[in-house]
Amino acid sequence: MSIVNDTFTRNWGFGLCFDYLRNVLGYGWNHKRVYRIYRELELNKRIKPKRRIKRGKPEALTVPLSMNEQWSMDFMSDALQDGRTIRTFNVMDEYRREALAVDVDLSLPSQRVIRSLEQVIEWRGKPRRIRCDNGPEYISESMRRWAKKHKIKLDFIQPGKPTQNAYVERFNRTARHD
């Protein structure tokens, strides 16, 4: 087994050692024999357990007490049969959990989002807050100016935490599957 000591480095795992012996050096040993020798030479390393990341407790979803207190908005993507991507822009009132707007198009930039929100505000009234993720359409300067002009607070969820916008995510799932 002097070949094994000279050739293998401590960074090699069992699979790499076995493949090297079988395919490069041409030995016909089975995996049980190679693994026994691999352990005798103390090449097997301790597998470090993954460190758990300590996370703070997430904020509970606030339940609005009246209509137009808080809306949620989100995008949903899908593909057409010819491969083109379509997007839907969904707005819902969290109090009654009803969809206020569903816009479908190939492209929905921030100006289109603003136009859609203004149409909803015309017949429904304006909300105090709108909860949304950190998409480029929502964090744009034009969206910020529009919200400031209408005195609407934009509540952004934490990146990678769609459960903080659970009402509209649930609506998206229902719209996709039904």
OpenMM code with the backbone's topology and positions (N, CA, C; nanometers):
from openmm import Vec3, app, unit

residues = "MET SER ILE VAL ASN ASP THR PHE THR ARG ASN TRP GLY PHE GLY LEU CYS PHE ASP TYR LEU ARG ASN VAL LEU GLY TYR GLY TRP ASN HIS LYS ARG VAL TYR ARG ILE TYR ARG GLU LEU GLU LEU ASN LYS ARG ILE LYS PRO LYS ARG ARG ILE LYS ARG GLY LYS PRO GLU ALA LEU THR VAL PRO LEU SER MET ASN GLU GLN TRP SER MET ASP PHE MET SER ASP ALA LEU GLN ASP GLY ARG THR ILE ARG THR PHE ASN VAL MET ASP GLU TYR ARG ARG GLU ALA LEU ALA VAL ASP VAL ASP LEU SER LEU PRO SER GLN ARG VAL ILE ARG SER LEU GLU GLN VAL ILE GLU TRP ARG GLY LYS PRO ARG ARG ILE ARG CYS ASP ASN GLY PRO GLU TYR ILE SER GLU SER MET ARG ARG TRP ALA LYS LYS HIS LYS ILE LYS LEU ASP PHE ILE GLN PRO GLY LYS PRO THR GLN ASN ALA TYR VAL GLU ARG PHE ASN ARG THR ALA ARG HIS ASP".split()
positions = [
    Vec3(0.0810, -0.1209, 0.0000),
    Vec3(0.0000, 0.0000, 0.0000),
    Vec3(0.0852, 0.1272, 0.0000),
    Vec3(0.2114, 0.1159, -0.0373),
    Vec3(0.2950, 0.2360, -0.0431),
    Vec3(0.2446, 0.3323, -0.1506),
    Vec3(0.1762, 0.2799, -0.2519),
    Vec3(0.1186, 0.3648, -0.3575),
    Vec3(0.0168, 0.4596, -0.2970),
    Vec3(-0.0637, 0.4064, -0.2051),
    Vec3(-0.1686, 0.4868, -0.1457),
    Vec3(-0.1088, 0.5995, -0.0630),
    Vec3(-0.0050, 0.5700, 0.0171),
    Vec3(0.0557, 0.6735, 0.1009),
    Vec3(0.1213, 0.7822, 0.0178),
    Vec3(0.1865, 0.7447, -0.0900),
    Vec3(0.2581, 0.8438, -0.1705),
    Vec3(0.1634, 0.9277, -0.2559),
    Vec3(0.0582, 0.8663, -0.3063),
    Vec3(-0.0277, 0.9328, -0.4045),
    Vec3(-0.1351, 1.0186, -0.3411),
    Vec3(-0.2025, 0.9655, -0.2417),
    Vec3(-0.3197, 1.0344, -0.1866),
    Vec3(-0.2794, 1.1476, -0.0949),
    Vec3(-0.3581, 1.2489, -0.0990),
    Vec3(-0.3390, 1.3585, -0.0040),
    Vec3(-0.4510, 1.3507, 0.0978),
    Vec3(-0.4354, 1.4207, 0.2046),
    Vec3(-0.5361, 1.4163, 0.3097),
    Vec3(-0.6652, 1.4871, 0.2675),
    Vec3(-0.6617, 1.5636, 0.1600),
    Vec3(-0.7812, 1.6341, 0.1151),
    Vec3(-0.8730, 1.5479, 0.0305),
    Vec3(-0.8255, 1.4309, -0.0090),
    Vec3(-0.9078, 1.3443, -0.0909),
    Vec3(-1.0074, 1.2708, -0.0049),
    Vec3(-1.1278, 1.2598, -0.0526),
    Vec3(-1.2283, 1.1789, 0.0152),
    Vec3(-1.2201, 1.0358, -0.0338),
    Vec3(-1.3033, 0.9503, 0.0243),
    Vec3(-1.3019, 0.8089, -0.0134),
    Vec3(-1.3365, 0.7886, -0.1603),
    Vec3(-1.4370, 0.8594, -0.2079),
    Vec3(-1.4796, 0.8413, -0.3466),
    Vec3(-1.3695, 0.8733, -0.4459),
    Vec3(-1.2950, 0.9794, -0.4216),
    Vec3(-1.1861, 1.0173, -0.5104),
    Vec3(-1.0738, 0.9145, -0.5048),
    Vec3(-1.0435, 0.8651, -0.3850),
    Vec3(-0.9402, 0.7613, -0.3711),
    Vec3(-0.9813, 0.6351, -0.4467),
    Vec3(-1.1039, 0.5924, -0.4286),
    Vec3(-1.1526, 0.4703, -0.4943),
    Vec3(-1.1498, 0.4854, -0.6456),
    Vec3(-1.1966, 0.5974, -0.6966),
    Vec3(-1.1945, 0.6208, -0.8408),
    Vec3(-1.0528, 0.6225, -0.8955),
    Vec3(-0.9606, 0.6837, -0.8209),
    Vec3(-0.8213, 0.6913, -0.8646),
    Vec3(-0.7603, 0.5520, -0.8725),
    Vec3(-0.7819, 0.4691, -0.7696),
    Vec3(-0.7267, 0.3336, -0.7699),
    Vec3(-0.7861, 0.2483, -0.8813),
    Vec3(-0.9156, 0.2605, -0.9046),
    Vec3(-0.9810, 0.1775, -1.0065),
    Vec3(-0.9520, 0.2259, -1.1483),
    Vec3(-0.9663, 0.3545, -1.1712),
    Vec3(-0.9622, 0.4059, -1.3086),
    Vec3(-0.8247, 0.4498, -1.3555),
    Vec3(-0.7443, 0.5107, -1.2669),
    Vec3(-0.6136, 0.5619, -1.3084),
    Vec3(-0.5059, 0.4554, -1.2920),
    Vec3(-0.5005, 0.3926, -1.1721),
    Vec3(-0.3964, 0.2935, -1.1471),
    Vec3(-0.4345, 0.1534, -1.1932),
    Vec3(-0.5611, 0.1291, -1.2174),
    Vec3(-0.6041, 0.0021, -1.2745),
    Vec3(-0.6188, -0.1138, -1.1781),
    Vec3(-0.6245, -0.0892, -1.0474),
    Vec3(-0.6449, -0.1978, -0.9513),
    Vec3(-0.7911, -0.2413, -0.9555),
    Vec3(-0.8170, -0.3705, -0.9427),
    Vec3(-0.9528, -0.4211, -0.9486),
    Vec3(-1.0152, -0.4428, -0.8131),
    Vec3(-0.9690, -0.3712, -0.7123),
    Vec3(-1.0197, -0.3912, -0.5769),
    Vec3(-1.1620, -0.3379, -0.5663),
    Vec3(-1.2416, -0.4056, -0.4809),
    Vec3(-1.3774, -0.3555, -0.4606),
    Vec3(-1.3774, -0.2446, -0.3551),
    Vec3(-1.4925, -0.1789, -0.3437),
    Vec3(-1.4996, -0.0619, -0.2560),
    Vec3(-1.4824, -0.0971, -0.1089),
    Vec3(-1.5194, -0.2194, -0.0674),
    Vec3(-1.5059, -0.2580, 0.0732),
    Vec3(-1.3590, -0.2674, 0.1140),
    Vec3(-1.2771, -0.3259, 0.0257),
    Vec3(-1.1353, -0.3393, 0.0558),
    Vec3(-1.0687, -0.2020, 0.0605),
    Vec3(-1.1022, -0.1175, -0.0386),
    Vec3(-1.0416, 0.0155, -0.0435),
    Vec3(-1.0839, 0.0965, 0.0788),
    Vec3(-1.2084, 0.0845, 0.1217),
    Vec3(-1.2549, 0.1609, 0.2373),
    Vec3(-1.1868, 0.1136, 0.3656),
    Vec3(-1.1640, -0.0187, 0.3801),
    Vec3(-1.0956, -0.0709, 0.4983),
    Vec3(-0.9552, -0.0126, 0.5086),
    Vec3(-0.8837, -0.0119, 0.3970),
    Vec3(-0.7470, 0.0430, 0.3960),
    Vec3(-0.7498, 0.1942, 0.4164),
    Vec3(-0.8473, 0.2577, 0.3573),
    Vec3(-0.8645, 0.4030, 0.3714),
    Vec3(-0.8784, 0.4411, 0.5184),
    Vec3(-0.9545, 0.3625, 0.5942),
    Vec3(-0.9698, 0.3888, 0.7376),
    Vec3(-0.8442, 0.3553, 0.8156),
    Vec3(-0.7760, 0.2442, 0.7790),
    Vec3(-0.6533, 0.2055, 0.8499),
    Vec3(-0.5453, 0.3114, 0.8363),
    Vec3(-0.5405, 0.3759, 0.7221),
    Vec3(-0.4420, 0.4831, 0.7009),
    Vec3(-0.4872, 0.6161, 0.7611),
    Vec3(-0.6034, 0.6136, 0.8244),
    Vec3(-0.6623, 0.7314, 0.8895),
    Vec3(-0.6786, 0.8491, 0.7932),
    Vec3(-0.7222, 0.8146, 0.6746),
    Vec3(-0.7501, 0.9205, 0.5776),
    Vec3(-0.8915, 0.9744, 0.5922),
    Vec3(-0.9775, 0.8977, 0.6620),
    Vec3(-1.1146, 0.9449, 0.6788),
    Vec3(-1.1168, 1.0631, 0.7749),
    Vec3(-1.1846, 1.1666, 0.7329),
    Vec3(-1.1910, 1.2887, 0.8128),
    Vec3(-1.3227, 1.2948, 0.8871),
    Vec3(-1.3210, 1.3655, 0.9959),
    Vec3(-1.4438, 1.3885, 1.0703),
    Vec3(-1.5291, 1.4860, 0.9904),
    Vec3(-1.6552, 1.4546, 0.9766),
    Vec3(-1.7462, 1.5427, 0.9053),
    Vec3(-1.7968, 1.6475, 1.0042),
    Vec3(-1.7690, 1.7716, 0.9724),
    Vec3(-1.8116, 1.8788, 1.0615),
    Vec3(-1.9611, 1.8994, 1.0467),
    Vec3(-2.0320, 1.9096, 1.1569),
    Vec3(-2.1754, 1.9399, 1.1447),
    Vec3(-2.1923, 2.0847, 1.0992),
    Vec3(-2.2995, 2.1087, 1.0247),
    Vec3(-2.3256, 2.2442, 0.9777),
    Vec3(-2.3615, 2.3331, 1.0957),
    Vec3(-2.3086, 2.4530, 1.0909),
    Vec3(-2.3417, 2.5489, 1.1959),
    Vec3(-2.4798, 2.6037, 1.1724),
    Vec3(-2.5575, 2.6075, 1.2740),
    Vec3(-2.6908, 2.6645, 1.2618),
    Vec3(-2.6829, 2.8145, 1.2783),
    Vec3(-2.7527, 2.8809, 1.1924),
    Vec3(-2.7556, 3.0263, 1.1994),
    Vec3(-2.8653, 3.0663, 1.2968),
    Vec3(-2.8277, 3.1493, 1.3926),
    Vec3(-2.9272, 3.1972, 1.4874),
    Vec3(-3.0075, 3.3073, 1.4211),
    Vec3(-3.1359, 3.2870, 1.4163),
    Vec3(-3.2239, 3.3845, 1.3539),
    Vec3(-3.3156, 3.4441, 1.4605),
    Vec3(-3.3419, 3.5708, 1.4434),
    Vec3(-3.4375, 3.6346, 1.5324),
    Vec3(-3.5776, 3.5871, 1.5008),
    Vec3(-3.6655, 3.6021, 1.5954),
    Vec3(-3.8028, 3.5599, 1.5710),
    Vec3(-3.8685, 3.6559, 1.4728),
    Vec3(-3.9371, 3.6011, 1.3710),
    Vec3(-3.9999, 3.6901, 1.2733),
    Vec3(-4.1187, 3.7628, 1.3342),
    Vec3(-4.1432, 3.8801, 1.2807),
    Vec3(-4.2587, 3.9583, 1.3253),
    Vec3(-4.3858, 3.8861, 1.2838),
    Vec3(-4.4820, 3.8836, 1.3696),
    Vec3(-4.6098, 3.8235, 1.3342),
    Vec3(-4.6807, 3.9129, 1.2331),
    Vec3(-4.7569, 3.8512, 1.1442),
    Vec3(-4.8329, 3.9293, 1.0478),
    Vec3(-4.9385, 4.0106, 1.1204),
    Vec3(-4.9414, 4.1384, 1.0935),
    Vec3(-5.0436, 4.2223, 1.1561),
    Vec3(-5.1741, 4.2043, 1.0801),
    Vec3(-5.2804, 4.1902, 1.1528),
    Vec3(-5.4121, 4.1757, 1.0916),
    Vec3(-5.4762, 4.3133, 1.0907),
    Vec3(-5.5053, 4.3665, 0.9711),
    Vec3(-5.5664, 4.4990, 0.9649),
    Vec3(-5.7061, 4.4990, 1.0268),
    Vec3(-5.7462, 4.6128, 1.0812),
    Vec3(-5.8743, 4.6241, 1.1496),
    Vec3(-5.9827, 4.6902, 1.0646),
    Vec3(-5.9438, 4.7433, 0.9483),
    Vec3(-6.0434, 4.8060, 0.8606),
    Vec3(-5.9966, 4.7985, 0.7155),
    Vec3(-6.0908, 4.8255, 0.6251),
    Vec3(-6.0555, 4.8264, 0.4826),
    Vec3(-5.9581, 4.9398, 0.4554),
    Vec3(-5.8765, 4.9195, 0.3556),
    Vec3(-5.7781, 5.0186, 0.3109),
    Vec3(-5.6752, 5.0551, 0.4175),
    Vec3(-5.6622, 4.9744, 0.5190),
    Vec3(-5.5556, 4.9991, 0.6161),
    Vec3(-5.4229, 4.9495, 0.5603),
    Vec3(-5.4234, 4.8300, 0.5032),
    Vec3(-5.3007, 4.7751, 0.4468),
    Vec3(-5.3332, 4.6912, 0.3236),
    Vec3(-5.2585, 4.7171, 0.2172),
    Vec3(-5.2670, 4.6374, 0.0960),
    Vec3(-5.1365, 4.5606, 0.0801),
    Vec3(-5.1417, 4.4559, 0.0029),
    Vec3(-5.0215, 4.3805, -0.0339),
    Vec3(-5.0120, 4.3778, -0.1853),
    Vec3(-4.8902, 4.3811, -0.2355),
    Vec3(-4.8727, 4.3688, -0.3801),
    Vec3(-4.7512, 4.2825, -0.4085),
    Vec3(-4.7616, 4.2093, -0.5201),
    Vec3(-4.6553, 4.1165, -0.5556),
    Vec3(-4.6663, 4.0827, -0.7037),
    Vec3(-4.5576, 4.0327, -0.7589),
    Vec3(-4.5552, 3.9861, -0.8956),
    Vec3(-4.5549, 3.8346, -0.8980),
    Vec3(-4.6104, 3.7803, -1.0040),
    Vec3(-4.6072, 3.6364, -1.0271),
    Vec3(-4.5688, 3.6177, -1.1737),
    Vec3(-4.4804, 3.5231, -1.2017),
    Vec3(-4.4351, 3.5002, -1.3386),
    Vec3(-4.4804, 3.3641, -1.3873),
    Vec3(-4.4994, 3.3561, -1.5180),
    Vec3(-4.5335, 3.2294, -1.5823),
    Vec3(-4.4849, 3.2381, -1.7263),
    Vec3(-4.4891, 3.1270, -1.7971),
    Vec3(-4.4427, 3.1256, -1.9352),
    Vec3(-4.5557, 3.0822, -2.0275),
    Vec3(-4.5582, 3.1430, -2.1441),
    Vec3(-4.6531, 3.1040, -2.2466),
    Vec3(-4.6013, 2.9800, -2.3188),
    Vec3(-4.6847, 2.9223, -2.4030),
    Vec3(-4.6458, 2.8013, -2.4731),
    Vec3(-4.5310, 2.8275, -2.5707),
    Vec3(-4.5234, 2.9486, -2.6233),
    Vec3(-4.4153, 2.9802, -2.7171),
    Vec3(-4.2861, 3.0222, -2.6468),
    Vec3(-4.2837, 3.0175, -2.5129),
    Vec3(-4.1615, 3.0448, -2.4374),
    Vec3(-4.1515, 3.1849, -2.3809),
    Vec3(-4.2394, 3.2763, -2.4234),
    Vec3(-4.2339, 3.4122, -2.3693),
    Vec3(-4.2812, 3.4129, -2.2249),
    Vec3(-4.2199, 3.4998, -2.1445),
    Vec3(-4.2548, 3.5105, -2.0032),
    Vec3(-4.3603, 3.6185, -1.9848),
    Vec3(-4.4635, 3.5853, -1.9083),
    Vec3(-4.5628, 3.6865, -1.8724),
    Vec3(-4.5555, 3.7094, -1.7218),
    Vec3(-4.5959, 3.8277, -1.6823),
    Vec3(-4.5971, 3.8612, -1.5402),
    Vec3(-4.7357, 3.9112, -1.5035),
    Vec3(-4.7764, 3.8789, -1.3829),
    Vec3(-4.9009, 3.9348, -1.3316),
    Vec3(-4.8667, 4.0190, -1.2089),
    Vec3(-4.9308, 4.1325, -1.2004),
    Vec3(-4.9144, 4.2223, -1.0862),
    Vec3(-5.0418, 4.2119, -1.0050),
    Vec3(-5.0295, 4.1627, -0.8823),
    Vec3(-5.1458, 4.1380, -0.7970),
    Vec3(-5.1454, 4.2341, -0.6791),
    Vec3(-5.2596, 4.2957, -0.6570),
    Vec3(-5.2790, 4.3841, -0.5415),
    Vec3(-5.3998, 4.3324, -0.4662),
    Vec3(-5.3863, 4.3227, -0.3337),
    Vec3(-5.5011, 4.2773, -0.2550),
    Vec3(-5.5122, 4.3545, -0.1247),
    Vec3(-5.6349, 4.3661, -0.0776),
    Vec3(-5.6628, 4.4283, 0.0510),
    Vec3(-5.6522, 4.3191, 0.1566),
    Vec3(-5.5695, 4.3415, 0.2569),
    Vec3(-5.5461, 4.2381, 0.3575),
    Vec3(-5.6628, 4.2210, 0.4534),
    Vec3(-5.7457, 4.3234, 0.4688),
    Vec3(-5.8577, 4.3121, 0.5622),
    Vec3(-5.9633, 4.2146, 0.5099),
    Vec3(-6.0080, 4.2352, 0.3878),
    Vec3(-6.1108, 4.1475, 0.3304),
    Vec3(-6.0517, 4.0355, 0.2470),
    Vec3(-5.9207, 4.0408, 0.2270),
    Vec3(-5.8487, 3.9410, 0.1472),
    Vec3(-5.9093, 3.9264, 0.0089),
    Vec3(-5.9322, 4.0388, -0.0519),
    Vec3(-5.9884, 4.0379, -0.1863),
    Vec3(-5.8886, 4.0995, -0.2830),
    Vec3(-5.8874, 4.0477, -0.4039),
    Vec3(-5.7982, 4.1004, -0.5070),
    Vec3(-5.8534, 4.2325, -0.5580),
    Vec3(-5.7696, 4.3338, -0.5573),
    Vec3(-5.8109, 4.4647, -0.6053),
    Vec3(-5.7684, 4.4871, -0.7494),
    Vec3(-5.6566, 4.4276, -0.7874),
    Vec3(-5.6076, 4.4416, -0.9243),
    Vec3(-5.5244, 4.3204, -0.9605),
    Vec3(-5.5412, 4.2752, -1.0831),
    Vec3(-5.4564, 4.1715, -1.1408),
    Vec3(-5.4258, 4.2173, -1.2823),
    Vec3(-5.3046, 4.2679, -1.3032),
    Vec3(-5.2620, 4.3137, -1.4350),
    Vec3(-5.1681, 4.2104, -1.4946),
    Vec3(-5.1906, 4.1783, -1.6202),
    Vec3(-5.1089, 4.0784, -1.6892),
    Vec3(-5.0446, 4.1442, -1.8104),
    Vec3(-4.9131, 4.1252, -1.8243),
    Vec3(-4.8426, 4.1803, -1.9393),
    Vec3(-4.7068, 4.1129, -1.9504),
    Vec3(-4.6393, 4.1386, -2.0627),
    Vec3(-4.5043, 4.0839, -2.0798),
    Vec3(-4.4030, 4.1618, -1.9970),
    Vec3(-4.4296, 4.2912, -1.9757),
    Vec3(-4.3395, 4.3755, -1.8989),
    Vec3(-4.4235, 4.4686, -1.8117),
    Vec3(-4.3859, 4.4792, -1.6856),
    Vec3(-4.4591, 4.5659, -1.5931),
    Vec3(-4.3593, 4.6549, -1.5178),
    Vec3(-4.3153, 4.7654, -1.5790),
    Vec3(-4.2209, 4.8550, -1.5108),
    Vec3(-4.2905, 4.9351, -1.4013),
    Vec3(-4.2137, 5.0139, -1.3297),
    Vec3(-4.2683, 5.0864, -1.2144),
    Vec3(-4.3779, 5.1847, -1.2546),
    Vec3(-4.3673, 5.2478, -1.3723),
    Vec3(-4.4723, 5.3409, -1.4158),
    Vec3(-4.6045, 5.2685, -1.4365),
    Vec3(-4.5988, 5.1463, -1.4850),
    Vec3(-4.7206, 5.0663, -1.5041),
    Vec3(-4.7795, 5.0267, -1.3685),
    Vec3(-4.6924, 4.9970, -1.2725),
    Vec3(-4.7380, 4.9644, -1.1371),
    Vec3(-4.8092, 5.0846, -1.0763),
    Vec3(-4.7512, 5.2022, -1.0918),
    Vec3(-4.8111, 5.3247, -1.0380),
    Vec3(-4.9465, 5.3504, -1.1032),
    Vec3(-4.9534, 5.3348, -1.2352),
    Vec3(-5.0797, 5.3561, -1.3058),
    Vec3(-5.1875, 5.2599, -1.2565),
    Vec3(-5.1497, 5.1361, -1.2347),
    Vec3(-5.2448, 5.0371, -1.1859),
    Vec3(-5.2925, 5.0714, -1.0450),
    Vec3(-5.2005, 5.1132, -0.9578),
    Vec3(-5.2384, 5.1507, -0.8213),
    Vec3(-5.3306, 5.2730, -0.8216),
    Vec3(-5.3039, 5.3675, -0.9101),
    Vec3(-5.3901, 5.4863, -0.9172),
    Vec3(-5.5311, 5.4502, -0.9629),
    Vec3(-5.5432, 5.3547, -1.0536),
    Vec3(-5.6753, 5.3105, -1.0967),
    Vec3(-5.7522, 5.2475, -0.9811),
    Vec3(-5.6840, 5.1697, -0.8995),
    Vec3(-5.7496, 5.1071, -0.7844),
    Vec3(-5.7891, 5.2128, -0.6822),
    Vec3(-5.7021, 5.3098, -0.6597),
    Vec3(-5.7305, 5.4159, -0.5623),
    Vec3(-5.8513, 5.4990, -0.6060),
    Vec3(-5.8684, 5.5180, -0.7370),
    Vec3(-5.9828, 5.5945, -0.7872),
    Vec3(-6.1163, 5.5395, -0.7410),
    Vec3(-6.1332, 5.4103, -0.7480),
    Vec3(-6.2630, 5.3525, -0.7117),
    Vec3(-6.2662, 5.2939, -0.5716),
    Vec3(-6.1519, 5.2772, -0.5065),
    Vec3(-6.1495, 5.2106, -0.3771),
    Vec3(-6.1058, 5.3019, -0.2632),
    Vec3(-6.0353, 5.4072, -0.2930),
    Vec3(-5.9755, 5.4902, -0.1893),
    Vec3(-5.8324, 5.4455, -0.1662),
    Vec3(-5.7537, 5.5312, -0.1006),
    Vec3(-5.6127, 5.4954, -0.0850),
    Vec3(-5.5868, 5.4245, 0.0475),
    Vec3(-5.4882, 5.3381, 0.0493),
    Vec3(-5.4525, 5.2678, 0.1730),
    Vec3(-5.3561, 5.3517, 0.2568),
    Vec3(-5.3444, 5.3131, 0.3824),
    Vec3(-5.2433, 5.3791, 0.4651),
    Vec3(-5.1053, 5.3214, 0.4394),
    Vec3(-5.1006, 5.1884, 0.4194),
    Vec3(-4.9729, 5.1196, 0.3975),
    Vec3(-4.9880, 5.0186, 0.2845),
    Vec3(-4.8763, 4.9945, 0.2159),
    Vec3(-4.8701, 4.8886, 0.1162),
    Vec3(-4.7488, 4.8030, 0.1483),
    Vec3(-4.7728, 4.6732, 0.1651),
    Vec3(-4.6643, 4.5804, 0.1943),
    Vec3(-4.6180, 4.5170, 0.0628),
    Vec3(-4.4865, 4.5136, 0.0406),
    Vec3(-4.4330, 4.4570, -0.0833),
    Vec3(-4.2914, 4.4049, -0.0586),
    Vec3(-4.2406, 4.3307, -0.1560),
    Vec3(-4.1034, 4.2822, -0.1438),
    Vec3(-4.0080, 4.3895, -0.1968),
    Vec3(-3.8836, 4.3536, -0.2169),
    Vec3(-3.7823, 4.4513, -0.2562),
    Vec3(-3.7518, 4.4454, -0.4054),
    Vec3(-3.8539, 4.4241, -0.4857),
    Vec3(-3.8345, 4.4177, -0.6303),
    Vec3(-3.7943, 4.5534, -0.6863),
    Vec3(-3.7291, 4.5536, -0.8030),
    Vec3(-3.6819, 4.6806, -0.8591),
    Vec3(-3.7949, 4.7786, -0.8907),
    Vec3(-3.9129, 4.7280, -0.9210),
    Vec3(-4.0256, 4.8166, -0.9501),
    Vec3(-4.0724, 4.8884, -0.8245),
    Vec3(-4.0584, 4.8237, -0.7104),
    Vec3(-4.1079, 4.8812, -0.5845),
    Vec3(-4.0084, 4.9757, -0.5193),
    Vec3(-3.8805, 4.9519, -0.5402),
    Vec3(-3.7803, 5.0366, -0.4737),
    Vec3(-3.7339, 5.1513, -0.5636),
    Vec3(-3.7960, 5.1658, -0.6795),
    Vec3(-3.7546, 5.2718, -0.7722),
    Vec3(-3.7866, 5.4095, -0.7135),
    Vec3(-3.7160, 5.5069, -0.7642),
    Vec3(-3.7349, 5.6437, -0.7152),
    Vec3(-3.8739, 5.6963, -0.7506),
    Vec3(-3.9257, 5.6595, -0.8665),
    Vec3(-4.0592, 5.7072, -0.9050),
    Vec3(-4.1664, 5.6505, -0.8112),
    Vec3(-4.1489, 5.5267, -0.7687),
    Vec3(-4.2445, 5.4664, -0.6745),
    Vec3(-4.2369, 5.5350, -0.5379),
    Vec3(-4.1170, 5.5661, -0.4945),
    Vec3(-4.1002, 5.6362, -0.3657),
    Vec3(-4.1663, 5.7744, -0.3697),
    Vec3(-4.1420, 5.8463, -0.4789),
    Vec3(-4.2029, 5.9799, -0.4918),
    Vec3(-4.3551, 5.9712, -0.4944),
    Vec3(-4.4084, 5.8724, -0.5668),
    Vec3(-4.5525, 5.8551, -0.5755),
    Vec3(-4.6118, 5.8262, -0.4371),
    Vec3(-4.5463, 5.7374, -0.3618),
    Vec3(-4.5965, 5.7031, -0.2288),
    Vec3(-4.5893, 5.8236, -0.1343),
    Vec3(-4.4832, 5.8996, -0.1459),
    Vec3(-4.4697, 6.0185, -0.0610),
    Vec3(-4.5755, 6.1223, -0.0956),
    Vec3(-4.6022, 6.1390, -0.2238),
    Vec3(-4.7022, 6.2353, -0.2701),
    Vec3(-4.8414, 6.1982, -0.2196),
    Vec3(-4.8738, 6.0705, -0.2185),
    Vec3(-5.0054, 6.0244, -0.1743),
    Vec3(-5.0111, 5.9907, -0.0255),
    Vec3(-4.8991, 6.0125, 0.0447),
    Vec3(-4.8891, 5.9849, 0.1890),
    Vec3(-4.9241, 5.8392, 0.2201),
    Vec3(-4.8633, 5.7491, 0.1431),
    Vec3(-4.8793, 5.6047, 0.1633),
    Vec3(-4.7446, 5.5496, 0.2057),
    Vec3(-4.7444, 5.4734, 0.3133),
    Vec3(-4.6191, 5.4150, 0.3629),
    Vec3(-4.5952, 5.2815, 0.2932),
    Vec3(-4.4751, 5.2643, 0.2382),
    Vec3(-4.4378, 5.1375, 0.1760),
    Vec3(-4.3652, 5.0526, 0.2802),
    Vec3(-4.4212, 4.9377, 0.3138),
    Vec3(-4.3572, 4.8448, 0.4072),
    Vec3(-4.2878, 4.7364, 0.3263),
    Vec3(-4.1552, 4.7345, 0.3325),
    Vec3(-4.0794, 4.6336, 0.2596),
    Vec3(-4.0515, 4.5155, 0.3510),
    Vec3(-4.0684, 4.3959, 0.2976),
    Vec3(-4.0385, 4.2755, 0.3758),
    Vec3(-3.8882, 4.2515, 0.3695),
    Vec3(-3.8379, 4.1652, 0.4582),
    Vec3(-3.6966, 4.1313, 0.4566),
    Vec3(-3.6665, 4.0481, 0.3324),
    Vec3(-3.5506, 4.0679, 0.2711),
    Vec3(-3.5162, 3.9890, 0.1525),
    Vec3(-3.5147, 3.8394, 0.1831),
    Vec3(-3.5732, 3.7618, 0.0952),
    Vec3(-3.5750, 3.6168, 0.1101),
    Vec3(-3.6762, 3.5653, 0.2108),
    Vec3(-3.7712, 3.6479, 0.2527),
    Vec3(-3.8716, 3.6080, 0.3506),
    Vec3(-4.0122, 3.6322, 0.2951),
    Vec3(-4.0545, 3.5523, 0.1987),
    Vec3(-4.1873, 3.5757, 0.1403),
    Vec3(-4.3014, 3.5528, 0.2379),
    Vec3(-4.2756, 3.4838, 0.3493),
    Vec3(-4.3826, 3.4616, 0.4468),
    Vec3(-4.4247, 3.5905, 0.5164),
    Vec3(-4.3426, 3.6937, 0.5073),
    Vec3(-4.3807, 3.8216, 0.5653),
    Vec3(-4.4836, 3.8940, 0.4783),
    Vec3(-4.5057, 3.8428, 0.3592),
    Vec3(-4.6079, 3.8961, 0.2699),
    Vec3(-4.7037, 3.7819, 0.2358),
    Vec3(-4.7462, 3.7111, 0.3392),
    Vec3(-4.8145, 3.5831, 0.3218),
    Vec3(-4.9511, 3.5945, 0.2550),
    Vec3(-5.0233, 3.7011, 0.2785),
    Vec3(-5.1578, 3.7121, 0.2221),
    Vec3(-5.1548, 3.7108, 0.0695),
    Vec3(-5.0682, 3.7911, 0.0127),
    Vec3(-5.0632, 3.7971, -0.1334),
    Vec3(-4.9943, 3.6732, -0.1907),
    Vec3(-4.9006, 3.6135, -0.1167),
    Vec3(-4.8377, 3.4893, -0.1642),
    Vec3(-4.9407, 3.3766, -0.1694),
    Vec3(-5.0290, 3.3741, -0.0728),
    Vec3(-5.1357, 3.2736, -0.0735),
    Vec3(-5.2306, 3.2981, -0.1908),
    Vec3(-5.2589, 3.4246, -0.2174),
    Vec3(-5.3422, 3.4576, -0.3330),
    Vec3(-5.2742, 3.4139, -0.4626),
    Vec3(-5.1423, 3.4347, -0.4716),
    Vec3(-5.0683, 3.3936, -0.5902),
    Vec3(-5.0803, 3.2429, -0.6112),
    Vec3(-5.0693, 3.1670, -0.5038),
    Vec3(-5.0804, 3.0219, -0.5154),
    Vec3(-5.2206, 2.9818, -0.5643),
    Vec3(-5.3222, 3.0443, -0.5096),
    Vec3(-5.4580, 3.0142, -0.5520),
    Vec3(-5.4785, 3.0510, -0.6988),
    Vec3(-5.4272, 3.1667, -0.7391),
    Vec3(-5.4431, 3.2103, -0.8779),
    Vec3(-5.3683, 3.1179, -0.9735),
    Vec3(-5.2537, 3.0688, -0.9333),
    Vec3(-5.1745, 2.9813, -1.0203),
    Vec3(-5.2389, 2.8451, -1.0353),
    Vec3(-5.2901, 2.7883, -0.9281),
    Vec3(-5.3413, 2.6524, -0.9317),
    Vec3(-5.4889, 2.6423, -0.9686),
    Vec3(-5.5644, 2.7486, -0.9515),
    Vec3(-5.7059, 2.7429, -0.9851),
    Vec3(-5.7302, 2.8110, -1.1166),
] * unit.nanometer
topology = app.Topology()
chain = topology.addChain("A")
for resn in residues:
    res = topology.addResidue(resn, chain)
    for name in ("N", "CA", "C"):
        topology.addAtom(name, app.Element.getBySymbol(name[0]), res)
